[in-house]
C-alpha cells in the first residue's frame, strides 16, 4: 500500500512528523506519528476521504486502495489493509 502524497507532504513540512510503512504477509500498515505537538490527532472518514485534524491544522487525503481501517490511537494515525 502506498503512502498518500498528502501525508508525505505533511511529513516533509513538519520535522516532528514521521511515517513508517510495514509490509507483512497478509497486511500492510502505514503509521504516522505527529510528534510531540501536545495535540491529539483525530480522523473522520467521509466516503473515501480521510480528514485529519491536529490542533488547528486540518488536511485530507484519499483512503488508499486496499485499506480496510483508518484509525488514531495514542496520537498515531494508522492505515491498515
C-alpha positions in Angstrom: 0.0 0.0 0.0 1.4 3.4 -1.0 1.5 6.3 1.5 -0.9 9.1 0.3 1.1 12.1 -1.1 -0.8 14.4 1.2 0.7 12.6 4.2 4.2 12.7 2.7 3.8 16.5 2.2 2.8 16.9 5.9 5.8 14.9 7.0 8.0 17.0 4.7 6.7 20.2 6.1 7.0 19.2 9.8 10.2 17.9 11.3 8.4 16.1 14.1 6.1 14.0 11.8 7.4 10.6 10.9 5.9 8.0 8.6 6.6 4.3 8.7 5.4 1.6 6.3 5.3 -2.0 7.2 4.6 -4.9 4.9 3.6 -8.3 6.4 2.5 -11.5 4.6 -1.2 -10.6 5.0 -1.2 -6.9 5.9 0.2 -3.5 5.1 0.4 -0.8 7.7 1.2 2.9 7.3 1.8 4.6 10.7 2.0 8.4 11.0 3.4 9.9 14.3 2.7 13.6 14.6 5.3 14.0 17.2 5.1 16.0 20.5 2.6 18.6 19.3 0.6 18.5 22.6 -2.4 18.0 20.4 -4.1 14.6 19.8 -5.0 14.0 16.1 -8.5 12.9 15.1 -9.7 11.3 11.9 -13.1 11.3 10.2 -13.8 9.2 7.2 -16.3 10.5 4.7 -16.9 8.3 1.7 -13.3 7.5 0.5 -11.7 10.6 2.1 -10.0 10.8 5.4 -10.0 14.2 7.2 -7.3 14.5 9.8 -7.2 17.3 12.4 -4.3 18.1 14.7 -4.9 21.1 16.8 -5.9 23.9 14.3 -4.3 22.1 11.3 -6.5 20.1 9.1 -5.8 18.1 5.9 -7.4 15.4 3.9 -6.3 12.5 1.7 -7.9 9.8 -0.3 -8.0 6.5 1.6 -5.5 4.2 -0.2 -6.9 1.4 -2.3 -6.8 -1.8 -0.2 -7.1 0.0 3.1 -9.5 -1.7 5.5 -9.1 0.6 8.5 -8.0 4.1 9.3 -7.7 5.0 13.0 -6.0 7.1 15.5 -4.6 5.5 18.7 -2.3 7.2 21.2 -1.6 10.0 18.7 -0.6 7.7 15.9 -2.6 7.7 12.7 -2.7 4.1 11.3 -3.9 2.9 7.9 -4.1 -0.8 7.6 -5.1 -3.2 4.9 
